[in-house]
Each structure stands twice: as C-alpha cells, then as structure tokens.
Amino acid sequence: MLFTNRVLDLFPLELAGALQNCRSDTQEVVEEIRCRVDRPPLLLTQDSEYAVSCRAVRAGDLEYLLERASGASVHTVADELRQGFLHTVSGCRIGLCGSAYCKDGQVAGVRQIASVAVRIPHEAKGCADAILGALLEDGFQSTLIVSPPGCGKTTLLREIIRQLSVRGLRVALADERGEVAAVYDRVPQFDLGPRTDVMTGGSKAACCMMLLRAMNPQVLAFDEITTPEDIAAMEVAAGCGVQLLATAHALSPQTLRQRGLYQRLLDDGIFRRAVCIRRENGARRYEVEAL
C-alpha cells in the first residue's frame, strides 16, 4: 500500500511514516484512511480494512491535518467546512466529524474534530473498457453514472472523460471541488486526455455556462448533480446540442425518478443512457441502460 507524497504530507511525520511502511499481501488499493481520536488509523480497501501498526491518533494530529489540507488558511474553506468536508489540491476529499455548531439556525462548521475520513482518488485506466462500446454506439449520447456513495462514480467518470478525449471529442469539465482533475499549478494531476479543458473553483452551474460560451465543447462533464441550478445549466447545454456526462447518488435510475430534483431531467430525456455501478462479491460491475 503506497501513498503519494501529497497524501502523506497531510499527516504528522510519525503517522506519515507508519502509513508509508504499510504493506498488503494482496497489494490492494487503499481507498480511504480513517483516523479517530484515541484509535490507530484504519486503511479501507475495496472490500477490506487494515489497522495501521502505530500509536493512537491524537486530537493534535487531526488539527494538523486540517491545517495542511486547507493550506494553513482554514477560513478560506469555510463553505466546504459547513458541509462537513474539504478537498485538497491532490484531489483527496476529507470528511470531518466532531462538534457541529450553528449560526442563524444553520450548521456553520465543525469544531473539536474527533474523526476524519480521507478519501484517496485513483486513476483506473481501462475500467471503462467493457462498457465503452455501448456508450459509443451511434455516437456518444448524454450519460448519467449512477450508484450509492463510495462505489467509484468519480473514478469511472474520470476514465470515460479520458477515453472520449483520446477518441477525438472536445470535453469540458466543470470541476467545482477539484476532485476529478486535481488541478495543481494549472495542470491536472490525473490524465483526462489531450482534448479536455478544466474549469475549477466556481459552482458547477456557473462553470458550465462559461465553458459553453468559451470552449465550444462537444461533451460537458461534471460530478454530482445536486442543485436546481445544475439541472437548469444542463437543460441549456442540451439545448445547444452538447452531450452531457455526469454522476448522481442513487441505487438506480428508477429511484432517481422518485426525487423531484431529477424527475424533470429524466422525463425530458436530457440523458439518454445510464451506467449503473453495483458491487458483487467485492468487485464492481458496470451496466449500461437506456433511459
């Protein structure tokens, strides 16, 4: 189990050394590092977990991690902290748990951090090979990737973007949280192909409109449809003849229809295909469905 320096740099030296020395006989890919105060860290793989052989995590370790993840500027990530997570420049998503505090009746952030979940993004080149033929049949059409949390939607999204780009399509990615491309110093840290343009930082809806006007994409991609503004931006893009590629949390396209945010999107035929991700015997299985 090996970690990049940017992952290890989030942790105090003693814990970073223990993580670096971890090995697995099966060489499984670590998907998350779980740290809880007064407990040793745990490493989560696709279907197993391993305790790290080291001292217990201390409150100061989590404060150090938060400081490193925010670039020593916690106030600049206040909007993310209100939602209980933040993202690093390396694309890691860090979930936070502790004492929530409120302002004007709304959660304003999390204090006294007691545990964190560091989700580590990975490239999985080739993971879309089995379904690519179905996605390209009669030309690529707007596709929605659907699964419950933690099943690899973002990893599959990243690989489909790369494959479409390699095959000659101009792809524009609205990477609101930096989780898909992990842009650092203007360069994506993940391979998204030679014809992919990435807009980071702003809301998905605003970035989508900018990309439509500025980059003339054939495919517009983004992670996690979450707001009515996202839906409106997709409707505009579809009206311009642009194909869409996005992800959504759900068990299936059928369950999406039970949620008001998505019902109009599906009923209007904005998306033509769905890729459903399911786990079977510890492995991920991809199925392409017509919508």
C-alpha positions in Angstrom: 0.0 0.0 0.0 1.8 3.1 -1.2 0.8 6.7 -0.9 1.8 9.8 -2.8 3.8 12.4 -1.0 0.8 14.8 -1.2 -1.3 12.3 0.8 1.5 11.6 3.3 2.1 15.4 3.7 -1.3 15.7 5.3 -0.2 13.8 8.4 2.4 14.5 11.2 5.7 12.8 10.5 5.2 9.9 12.8 1.9 8.9 11.3 3.1 9.5 7.8 6.0 7.2 8.4 3.7 4.4 9.7 1.4 4.8 6.7 4.3 4.7 4.3 5.5 1.4 5.8 2.1 -0.3 5.4 2.0 -3.2 3.0 -0.7 -5.7 2.0 0.0 -9.2 0.7 -2.6 -8.6 -2.0 -1.4 -5.1 -2.8 -4.9 -3.8 -2.6 -5.5 -0.1 -3.4 -6.3 2.0 -0.4 -9.5 4.0 -0.9 -9.7 5.7 2.5 -7.7 6.5 5.6 -9.9 6.7 8.7 -8.5 8.5 11.7 -10.3 8.6 15.0 -9.0 10.1 18.2 -7.6 7.5 20.6 -7.6 4.8 17.9 -4.9 3.7 15.4 -5.7 4.7 11.8 -7.6 2.3 9.6 -7.0 1.7 5.9 -10.0 0.9 3.8 -9.7 -1.0 0.5 -12.5 -2.1 -1.8 -13.6 -4.9 0.4 -11.3 -5.0 3.5 -9.8 -2.8 6.2 -6.5 -2.9 7.9 -5.3 -1.3 11.2 -2.1 0.6 10.9 0.6 -0.5 13.4 1.3 2.7 15.2 0.3 4.9 18.1 -3.3 6.1 18.5 -4.4 9.3 16.7 -4.4 12.4 18.9 -6.6 15.5 18.6 -3.5 17.5 17.6 -2.9 15.1 14.6 -6.4 16.0 13.2 -5.8 19.7 13.8 -2.5 19.4 11.9 -4.3 17.5 9.0 -6.9 20.3 8.8 -4.3 22.9 8.7 -2.3 21.2 6.0 -5.4 20.4 3.9 -6.6 24.0 4.0 -3.2 25.4 3.1 -2.9 27.0 6.6 -6.0 29.0 5.8 -9.0 27.4 7.3 -11.2 30.4 6.8 -10.8 30.1 3.0 -12.5 26.7 3.1 -15.4 27.8 5.4 -18.0 27.0 2.8 -16.8 23.4 2.5 -16.5 23.0 6.2 -20.1 23.9 6.6 -20.9 20.8 4.6 -18.6 18.6 6.7 -15.8 18.1 4.3 -13.0 19.8 2.3 -10.8 19.0 -0.7 -7.1 19.1 -1.1 -5.1 20.2 -4.1 -4.2 16.5 -4.7 -7.9 15.6 -5.1 -8.4 14.0 -1.7 -11.8 14.5 -0.1 -11.6 14.8 3.7 -14.8 14.1 5.6 -15.0 15.7 9.1 -16.8 14.6 12.2 -16.9 16.3 15.6 -19.0 19.0 17.3 -21.2 20.9 14.8 -22.0 24.5 15.7 -24.9 26.6 14.3 -25.4 30.2 13.3 -28.9 31.6 12.4 -30.3 28.1 12.7 -27.9 26.6 10.1 -24.8 24.5 10.6 -21.8 26.9 10.3 -19.0 24.4 10.7 -17.4 21.6 12.8 -15.3 22.2 15.9 -13.3 19.7 18.0 -12.7 17.4 15.2 -12.9 13.8 16.5 -12.5 11.8 13.3 -11.7 12.2 9.7 -12.1 10.1 6.5 -9.5 10.8 3.9 -10.8 9.5 0.6 -8.0 9.0 -1.9 -8.7 9.4 -5.6 -7.2 6.9 -8.1 -6.8 6.6 -11.8 -8.2 3.3 -13.1 -7.2 3.3 -16.7 -9.2 0.7 -18.6 -12.0 0.4 -16.1 -14.5 1.7 -18.7 -13.3 -0.6 -21.5 -16.1 -3.2 -21.1 -18.8 -0.5 -21.5 -17.2 1.9 -23.9 -18.7 0.1 -27.0 -22.2 0.5 -25.6 -21.5 4.2 -24.8 -20.2 5.0 -28.2 -22.9 3.1 -30.1 -24.5 5.5 -32.7 -22.1 8.2 -31.2 -21.8 9.2 -27.6 -25.0 10.4 -26.1 -25.7 12.1 -22.8 -24.9 9.6 -20.0 -25.6 9.6 -16.3 -23.4 7.5 -13.9 -25.5 6.2 -11.0 -24.6 4.4 -7.8 -24.7 4.8 -4.0 -21.8 6.7 -2.4 -18.4 5.0 -2.4 -18.9 2.8 -5.4 -16.5 4.6 -7.7 -18.6 7.0 -9.7 -15.9 9.7 -9.8 -13.2 7.2 -10.9 -15.4 5.9 -13.7 -16.3 9.5 -14.7 -12.6 10.4 -14.9 -11.8 7.4 -17.1 -14.7 8.0 -19.5 -13.6 11.6 -19.9 -10.1 10.4 -20.8 -11.4 7.8 -23.3 -13.7 10.3 -25.0 -10.9 12.8 -25.2 -8.5 10.3 -26.7 -11.1 9.4 -29.3 -11.2 12.9 -30.6 -14.1 14.6 -28.7 -13.6 18.0 -27.1 -14.6 17.6 -23.4 -15.1 20.4 -20.9 -15.1 19.5 -17.2 -16.7 21.7 -14.6 -14.7 20.5 -11.6 -16.3 22.5 -8.8 -14.4 20.8 -5.9 -11.3 19.8 -7.7 -11.9 16.1 -7.1 -12.0 14.9 -10.7 -8.9 16.5 -12.2 -7.0 17.6 -9.1 -5.5 20.6 -10.9 -2.3 21.8 -9.3 -0.4 24.7 -10.7 -2.7 24.8 -13.8 -2.1 21.1 -14.6 -4.5 18.2 -13.9 -2.8 15.6 -11.8 -4.9 12.9 -13.4 -4.8 12.0 -17.1 -8.0 13.4 -18.7 -6.9 13.0 -22.3 -5.5 15.5 -24.8 -8.7 17.4 -25.6 -10.1 18.1 -22.2 -10.5 21.6 -20.7 -11.0 22.0 -17.0 -12.7 24.8 -15.1 -12.3 24.7 -11.3 -13.4 26.8 -8.3 -16.8 28.1 -9.2 -20.2 26.4 -8.9 -21.0 23.7 -11.5 -23.8 25.7 -13.0 -21.7 28.9 -13.4 -18.7 27.0 -14.8 -20.9 25.1 -17.2 -22.2 28.3 -18.7 -18.7 29.7 -19.0 -17.4 26.6 -20.7 -20.3 26.6 -23.2 -19.5 30.1 -24.2 -15.7 29.9 -24.1 -14.6 26.4 -25.1 -17.1 25.1 -27.6 -17.2 21.6 -26.1 -18.8 18.5 -27.6 -19.2 16.9 -24.2 -19.8 18.7 -20.9 -18.8 16.7 -17.8 -19.2 17.3 -14.1 -19.5 15.3 -10.9 -22.6 15.0 -8.7 -25.8 16.7 -9.7 -27.0 18.4 -6.5 -28.9 21.6 -7.1 -31.8 23.0 -9.3 -29.1 25.4 -10.8 -27.2 22.3 -12.0 -30.4 21.0 -13.7 -31.0 24.3 -15.4 -27.5 24.5 -16.7 -27.8 21.0 -18.2 -31.0 21.9 -19.9 -29.3 24.9 -21.5 -26.3 22.7 -22.6 -28.6 20.1 -24.0 -30.5 22.8 -26.0 -27.1 23.8 -27.5 -26.5 20.3 -28.8 -23.8 19.4 -26.3 -23.7 15.9 -24.9 -23.6 15.6 -21.1 -21.7 13.3 -18.7 -22.5 13.4 -15.0 -22.9 11.4 -11.8 -25.7 11.1 -9.3 -26.1 9.3 -6.0 -28.9 6.7 -6.3 -29.4 2.9 -6.3 -30.8 3.1 -9.8 -32.3 5.4 -12.4 -35.7 4.3 -11.2 -35.1 5.6 -7.7 -33.9 8.9 -9.2 -37.4 9.4 -10.7 -38.8 9.4 -7.1 -36.8 12.6 -6.3 -38.2 15.9 -7.6 -34.8 17.3 -8.5 -34.2 14.6 -11.1 -37.7 13.8 -12.3 -37.9 16.6 -14.9 -34.4 15.9 -16.1 -35.3 12.2 -16.8 -38.8 12.9 -18.1 -37.5 15.4 -20.6 -35.0 12.9 -22.0 -31.9 15.1 -21.2 -29.9 11.9 -20.5 -30.2 9.0 -22.9 -28.1 6.4 -21.1 -27.2 5.4 -17.6 -24.3 3.5 -16.3 -25.2 1.7 -13.0 -22.4 0.7 -10.7 -23.0 -2.3 -8.4 -20.9 -4.4 -6.1 -20.8 -8.1 -6.5 -18.6 -10.4 -4.4 -16.3 -7.4 -3.6 -16.0 -6.4 -7.3 -17.6 -3.5 -9.2 -20.0 -4.3 -12.0 -21.0 -1.8 -14.7 -24.3 -2.0 -16.5 -25.4 0.4 -19.3 -29.2 1.1 -19.5 -31.2 3.1 -22.0 -33.2 5.9 -20.4 
